[in-house]
């Protein structure tokens, strides 16, 4: 073996020891359990962490929010009544659908220089329930029609199937002979059935099924969607009636004015009731005398 080969071997061995020296693992990364039953989530770590380790378990739900399940080796308050810590493992006495998500076991060395973690995905099995379906009762030809279906409680997340007049609608209609001319788009994950431009041939009764492997499928009641042509005759008639009403109103106002039924406009300006008369200009002395004599007792 050449010197270069020996050096590469030493580097590789050192890297491998570094990786495996501080490792955290689980014996079962994907756990499935029925609702209201107990379950264990396992976590183990290599000896290099030492015996005095810091243990934390974190939980992230389907919506992405994260909380501590175990902190400093002890269950947090929301979990204390149904969870115990067995070494580094978790033991649930009972799980509910709210416990669906990813649990992370985090091991930290006592001096906090080394940290390792591993994930365990917990799936709580909940059979499908009757989904909530929304089917528009009436759609105009050429307009977009959206039908929706949703089952909030089923776990694992269900897939959805739509039926048209009791016939299963394929996800990809172009691959099925009886649906080659269909223009809909079906998303089996979200449960949305969309007609970008509804046609009269899309008039039918529709219902949806929620499906997963935890129990039998559940369906909503069938609802009819009717696709109708735009009623141009009704629109034209409505416009004519509106114009006639406007013309009738104008004529009524004109006729009332002509017959004097409407009050006349009041004059905006009012005339003064009194006139101002200036005093006489002549006889200045007499005027002065008259004013002065008024003070004589």
Secondary structure, DSSP 8 states (H G I E B T S, - for coil): --HHHHHHHHHHHHHHHHHHHT-EE-S-SEEEEETT--EEE--EE-GGG-SS-EEEEEEE-TTS-EEEEEETTEE-GGGTTTEEEETTEEEES---GGG-EEEEEEEE-TTSS-EEEEEEEEEEEB-----EEE--SEEETTS-EEEEEE-SS-BS--EEEEEETTEE--SSGGGSGGGTT--EEEETTTTEEEESS--GGG-EEEEEEEEETTEEEEE---EEEEEE---HHHHHHHHHHHHHHHHHHHHHHHHHHHTT-S-----S----SS-------S-HHHHHHHHHHTT--
